[in-house]
Amino acid sequence: MTKARATAPDAREAPMPATYELALAELEQLVSRLDAGQLPLDQLLAQYQRGTQLLGYCRGLLQNVEAQIKVLDNGELKPWEAN
């Protein structure tokens, strides 16, 4: 008789957060859990996969914003000037 193994939820099933800020907050929490080093291997892998998804999502949002800024600045990305 085999022992049933509890598996971590599939990271591909979790929807992306509604905003960049929520995605970043989830990613920061995830990194804290990974850094703690207390997760079983299967959960560690699932959390790492979710982290890569969140990172890609955040990068994509930032690239979209950068592209919009280029359009607003006539195709030229200008350095940020704090007021």
N, C-alpha and C positions, 0 to 999 in steps of 0.2 A: 504494500500500500504506500502510495506516495504522499508526501506532506504538501498541502496546498501552500503556495507562496504568495504573500501579499505583494502586489506590484504597485509601483508609483503610477499616478495618473499619467497618461500619455501627454507630453508637452504639446504635441500637435493639435490636441483637442481644445486647448485653452485659447479663447479669443484674445486678440490684442486689446490693450486698454484704449479708452476713448481719446485720451490726450497724451501728449509727449510727457507732461509732468507726471501723470499716473504711471506711464511706462518706466520712466526713470526711477520713480519711487519703488516700484516693484523690483527693478533691476538692482537697486541698492540693497533692498532687503534680501534678495536672493544671494548677492555677493557676501553679505554678512553671514548667512547660513552656511555658505560654502566655506568661508574662511574659518568658521568654528570647527570644521573638521569632524563633526559628530554624526553625519548622515551615512546610512548604509550605502553601499556601492550603487545599487539600482536607483536609489533616490538621488544620489550624487549625479549620476549620468542624466537623469531626467531634468534635474535642476540646471545642469550645465546646458542642456539642449534648449531649455526655456530661456536661459540667459542669452544664448546666441540669437534666438529669435527676437528677443526684446532689443538687443543691441542693433540688429539689422533694421528693425522697425524705427528706432530712434534715429539712426543714421539716415534712413530714407526720408524721414520727416525733416531733418536738418538740411539735407540736400535740396528738398523741395523749397524750403524757405530761402536758401541761398540762391536758387534759380529765380525765385520771385524778386529777390533784391536786385539781381543782375538786370532783370527786365525793367524794374523801376529806375535803375541807374543807367539806362540806355546801353545795356549789355556790358557794362564795365563794373567789376566788383571793386568797390572802394573800401579803404581801411576804415574800421570803426573809430569814430571820434566821440569820446565821452564828453558830455557837456558839464 
